[in-house]
Amino acid sequence: MDSVTQFVLGAGVGMAVLGPKIGARRAALAGGVLGTLPDLDVFWPFEDPVAAFVLHRSATHSLVMHALATPILGEALRFVAAPLRAERARAYAAVFLCLATHALLDAMTIYGTRLFWPLWPEPVGLGSIFIIDPLYTVPLLVVTLWALGTRAWNARLARALTVALVVSTAYLGWAAVAQSIARARAGDALAASGFVPERLMATPTPLNTLFWRAIAIEGERYFNLYVPLLADRGAITVYAHPRGPASGCLAGNGAAATLAAFAQGFYRIEADGRTLAHADLRMGLTPGYVFRFIVAEHKGVRFEPVPPRRIASNVEAPGDLAWLWAGIVGRRALRPAETAAAVDLAALPARPSVTAVC
């Protein structure tokens, strides 16, 4: 999740555990700082951009490492906050919960979080909430700002904090339910047309949990299905896109293999005649995927691996805001950036043959 959300979540947890002992403002500040610590891994000097991408949210986001770090950070907290010197268990609980809730919230996004590194290094990514979601953040932000403006802990703030934590947690539960509904609707719509994808996933469109994007993989093409929860199946729109050159074009390319594994098969290869770029389909909307890396260049008669480098994308396409709002309120609308790729769900086009360009 974004840094503001992680700070206010940490502040909320810090207040819940420490507020009665060290006051509202100090508890919010301590919790907020602890809640942002896991993201300091962005400053780690990774070997290359691909390593930075796939290894973010690993060691610093591991519940195992959080448990090991808790005594160190807990003693530091007790040192700077005198009322906690006789409250070791409370200080340790605050540290672990602030760190752990950061990682668990990140695991609700599609990026993935290595919660059990190094015991089990695979990332966990439910993908049920967008990386920025105001409806989750605002209740926690309100009580955090309230706490930062007052010193003493009081019953009104305690009640407001309880409400904020309950509401934000319930919203995460709703997001998981909504994801299941959206995926089921997309799967049913595809099945009704006789189409069985190799892979299917659903993740929310930006800033909400009422309008979802399902991605269906079929060989060298993929489909975006946009599913408004406040409408019936007839409001689903479908777009077919090529996944790029045959995967054999990148045989033996270590960076491409790493990215493909991290994307769990939800990726495309973009070719411009000179380079091959690897794009993660799960993050960003076609064609503005957030994570795209050049992994090969044309040299002589073939594409050769090169040190990977990340390339920028225009994440927002013209017309996206109006289209997004239409989907949120349950209206059927074609996305301008993909209109040329729109297909009829009742008559999906035949699977195309693919000719390698390498």
C-alpha positions in Angstrom: 0.0 0.0 0.0 1.0 3.6 -0.2 3.1 5.3 2.4 0.3 7.4 3.9 -1.9 4.4 4.4 0.9 2.4 6.1 1.7 5.4 8.4 -1.9 5.8 9.5 -2.4 2.1 9.9 0.8 1.9 12.1 -0.5 5.0 14.0 -3.8 3.3 14.6 -2.2 0.1 15.9 0.3 2.1 18.0 -2.5 4.1 19.6 -4.5 0.9 20.3 -1.6 -0.6 22.2 0.4 2.3 23.6 -2.1 5.2 23.8 -3.3 4.6 27.4 0.4 4.5 28.6 2.2 7.2 26.6 -0.6 9.4 25.3 -2.3 9.9 21.9 0.3 11.9 20.0 3.4 9.9 21.1 1.6 6.6 20.4 0.5 7.7 16.9 4.0 8.9 16.0 5.7 5.8 17.4 3.2 3.5 15.6 3.4 5.5 12.3 7.2 5.3 12.3 7.2 1.6 13.0 4.5 1.1 10.4 6.7 2.6 7.7 9.9 0.8 8.6 9.4 -2.2 6.3 9.4 -0.1 3.2 13.0 1.1 3.9 14.0 -1.8 1.6 13.5 0.5 -1.3 16.9 2.0 -0.4 18.7 -1.3 -0.6 21.2 -1.4 -3.4 19.8 -4.3 -5.4 21.8 -5.8 -8.3 19.5 -4.5 -11.0 16.0 -3.1 -11.5 14.5 -6.6 -11.9 15.9 -7.7 -8.6 14.6 -4.5 -7.0 11.2 -5.3 -8.4 10.9 -8.9 -7.4 12.7 -8.7 -4.1 10.9 -5.7 -2.7 8.6 -6.8 0.2 10.9 -9.7 1.1 13.1 -9.7 4.2 11.7 -6.4 5.7 8.2 -7.6 5.2 8.7 -11.1 6.6 6.7 -12.0 9.8 9.7 -14.2 10.7 12.1 -11.2 10.6 9.6 -9.1 12.4 9.6 -11.5 15.3 13.4 -11.4 15.3 13.5 -7.6 15.2 10.9 -7.1 17.8 13.2 -7.3 20.9 15.7 -4.9 19.4 13.1 -2.3 18.4 11.1 -3.0 21.5 14.0 -2.1 23.8 14.7 1.0 21.7 11.0 2.0 22.2 11.3 1.4 26.0 14.4 3.5 26.1 12.8 6.6 24.4 9.4 6.3 26.2 9.9 6.2 30.0 6.4 5.0 30.8 7.1 1.8 28.8 10.2 0.8 30.9 8.0 -1.3 33.1 5.9 -2.4 30.1 8.1 -4.7 28.1 5.3 -6.9 26.8 3.3 -3.9 25.7 6.2 -2.4 23.9 7.1 -5.6 22.2 3.5 -6.1 21.1 3.3 -2.7 19.7 6.4 -3.2 17.6 5.4 -6.6 16.2 1.9 -5.6 15.4 2.9 -2.4 13.7 5.4 -4.3 11.5 3.2 -7.3 10.9 0.0 -5.3 10.0 2.1 -3.4 7.4 3.1 -6.7 5.8 -0.3 -8.3 6.0 -1.9 -5.2 4.4 0.6 -5.4 1.6 -0.2 -9.0 1.1 -3.8 -7.9 0.2 -2.5 -6.2 -2.9 -1.5 -7.9 -6.2 2.2 -7.1 -5.9 2.8 -9.9 -3.4 4.6 -10.0 -0.1 7.1 -12.7 1.1 5.5 -13.1 4.5 7.4 -16.1 5.6 10.9 -15.4 4.1 13.3 -17.2 4.4 11.4 -20.3 5.5 9.0 -20.0 2.6 10.3 -17.5 0.0 7.2 -17.4 -2.3 5.3 -14.1 -2.3 1.7 -13.9 -1.1 -0.6 -11.6 -3.0 -4.3 -11.8 -2.7 -4.9 -8.9 -5.0 -8.2 -7.8 -3.5 -7.4 -4.2 -2.9 -5.8 -1.5 -5.0 -2.5 0.0 -3.8 -4.3 3.3 -3.0 -7.9 3.1 -1.7 -9.3 6.2 0.0 -12.2 4.2 1.6 -9.7 2.1 3.5 -7.4 5.0 4.4 -9.7 7.9 5.4 -11.1 6.5 8.7 -7.5 5.8 9.9 -6.3 9.2 8.6 -9.0 11.0 10.6 -8.2 9.4 13.9 -4.4 9.8 13.3 -4.8 13.6 12.6 -7.0 13.8 15.7 -4.3 12.1 17.8 -1.5 14.2 16.4 -3.4 17.3 17.5 -3.8 16.2 21.2 -1.5 14.9 23.9 -3.8 13.2 26.4 -5.5 9.9 25.8 -9.2 10.1 26.2 -12.3 8.0 25.9 -13.7 9.8 22.8 -10.5 9.2 20.8 -10.4 5.6 22.0 -14.0 5.0 20.7 -13.2 6.7 17.4 -10.1 4.6 17.0 -12.1 1.4 17.6 -14.6 2.4 15.0 -11.8 3.3 12.5 -10.0 0.0 13.0 -13.3 -2.0 12.7 -14.4 -0.2 9.6 -11.1 -0.4 7.8 -10.7 -4.1 8.7 -14.3 -4.8 7.6 -13.5 -3.0 4.3 -10.7 -5.5 3.7 -13.1 -8.3 4.3 -15.6 -6.8 1.8 -12.8 -6.4 -0.8 -12.0 -10.1 -0.6 -15.7 -11.0 -1.0 -16.0 -8.6 -3.9 -12.9 -10.1 -5.6 -14.5 -13.6 -5.4 -17.7 -12.2 -6.9 -15.9 -10.5 -9.7 -13.8 -13.5 -10.6 -16.8 -15.8 -10.5 -18.8 -13.4 -12.8 -15.9 -13.2 -15.3 -15.5 -17.0 -15.2 -19.2 -17.6 -15.7 -19.3 -15.1 -18.6 -16.3 -16.8 -20.3 -17.8 -20.3 -19.7 -21.1 -19.2 -21.2 -19.2 -18.4 -24.4 -17.5 -21.8 -24.3 -14.1 -20.3 -23.4 -11.9 -21.9 -20.7 -8.8 -19.8 -20.0 -5.5 -21.2 -18.9 -5.3 -18.7 -16.1 -7.8 -16.2 -14.6 -7.5 -13.6 -11.9 -9.4 -10.5 -10.8 -8.0 -7.3 -9.3 -9.7 -4.0 -8.6 -9.5 -1.0 -10.9 -7.9 2.1 -9.3 -9.2 3.5 -6.1 -12.3 1.3 -5.5 -13.7 -2.2 -5.0 -16.8 -1.9 -7.1 -15.3 -2.1 -10.6 -12.9 -5.0 -11.3 -10.6 -6.2 -14.0 -10.3 -9.9 -14.7 -7.4 -11.1 -16.8 -7.8 -14.3 -18.7 -4.7 -16.0 -20.3 -4.9 -18.1 -23.5 -1.6 -19.0 -25.0 -0.2 -15.9 -26.8 -3.1 -13.7 -26.1 -4.9 -12.4 -23.1 -8.3 -10.9 -22.4 -9.2 -7.9 -20.1 -12.7 -8.3 -18.7 -14.1 -5.3 -16.9 -16.7 -6.3 -14.3 -19.0 -3.7 -12.6 -20.4 -5.2 -9.5 -23.4 -2.8 -9.5 -24.6 -4.2 -12.8 -25.4 -7.6 -14.4 -23.3 -9.7 -16.8 -24.5 -7.6 -19.7 -22.3 -4.7 -18.5 -19.1 -6.7 -18.7 -16.8 -5.5 -21.5 -14.1 -7.7 -23.0 -10.9 -6.8 -24.9 -8.5 -9.2 -26.6 -4.8 -8.4 -26.8 -1.7 -10.2 -28.0 0.9 -11.3 -25.5 3.7 -10.6 -28.0 6.3 -12.8 -29.7 6.4 -16.5 -28.9 8.0 -17.2 -25.5 10.9 -19.0 -27.3 12.2 -15.6 -28.2 13.5 -15.2 -24.7 14.7 -18.8 -24.1 17.7 -18.6 -21.8 17.0 -15.0 -20.7 17.4 -15.0 -16.9 15.7 -11.7 -16.3 12.7 -12.7 -18.4 12.4 -16.0 -16.6 12.5 -14.2 -13.2 9.9 -11.7 -14.3 7.6 -14.5 -15.8 7.8 -16.5 -12.6 7.0 -13.4 -10.4 4.1 -12.5 -12.6 2.7 -16.1 -12.3 2.2 -16.2 -16.0 0.3 -12.9 -16.3 2.8 -11.0 -18.5 3.2 -9.9 -22.1 6.3 -9.3 -24.3 6.5 -6.0 -26.2 8.6 -5.9 -29.4 9.5 -2.7 -31.3 12.0 -4.3 -33.7 15.0 -3.3 -31.7 14.1 -4.5 -28.1 12.0 -6.9 -26.2 10.3 -5.6 -23.1 8.6 -7.7 -20.4 5.4 -6.2 -18.9 3.5 -7.4 -15.8 -0.2 -7.5 -16.7 -1.3 -7.4 -13.1 -0.3 -3.9 -12.3 -1.5 -1.0 -14.5 -4.1 -1.0 -17.3 -3.3 -1.8 -20.9 -1.1 -0.4 -22.4 0.2 1.5 -19.4 1.6 -1.3 -17.3 3.6 0.0 -14.3 6.4 -2.5 -14.4 8.0 -2.9 -17.9 11.6 -3.9 -18.4 13.7 -4.1 -21.5 15.4 -7.5 -21.3 16.7 -8.1 -24.8 18.0 -6.2 -27.8 18.3 -7.1 -31.5 22.0 -7.9 -32.3 22.9 -9.3 -35.6 20.2 -11.8 -36.5 18.6 -12.4 -33.1 17.6 -10.9 -29.8 20.3 -11.1 -27.1 19.9 -10.7 -23.4 21.0 -7.3 -22.0 21.2 -5.9 -18.5 17.6 -5.2 -17.7 16.4 -1.6 -17.4 13.0 -0.3 -16.4 11.0 1.8 -18.9 8.4 4.4 -18.0 4.7 4.0 -18.9 1.8 6.5 -19.1 -0.3 4.9 -16.5 -3.5 7.0 -17.2 -4.9 7.0 -20.7 -7.3 9.7 -22.1 -10.9 9.1 -21.0 -10.0 6.7 -18.1 -11.5 8.8 -15.3 -14.9 9.0 -17.0 -14.8 5.3 -17.9 -13.7 4.4 -14.3 -16.6 6.3 -12.8 -19.1 4.7 -15.2 -17.9 1.3 -14.1 -18.0 2.1 -10.4 -21.6 3.2 -10.6 -22.6 0.2 -12.7 -22.9 1.6 -16.2 -21.5 -0.2 -19.2 -18.8 1.8 -21.0 -16.1 1.0 -23.4 -12.6 2.0 -22.3 -11.3 4.5 -24.9 -7.7 3.2 -24.7 -8.9 -0.3 -25.6 -11.9 0.3 -27.8 -10.1 -1.1 -30.9 -9.5 -4.4 -29.1 -13.1 -4.8 -27.9 -14.6 -8.2 -28.7 -18.1 -9.8 -28.4 -18.2 -12.0 -25.3 -20.8 -14.2 -27.1 -18.5 -14.9 -30.0 -14.9 -14.7 -28.9 -12.5 -14.8 -31.9 -10.6 -17.9 -32.6 -7.2 -18.3 -31.1 -4.7 -16.8 -33.5 -1.5 -18.5 -34.7 1.7 -16.8 -33.6 4.8 -16.4 -35.7 8.0 -15.8 -33.8 9.8 -12.6 -34.7 13.2 -13.6 -33.3 
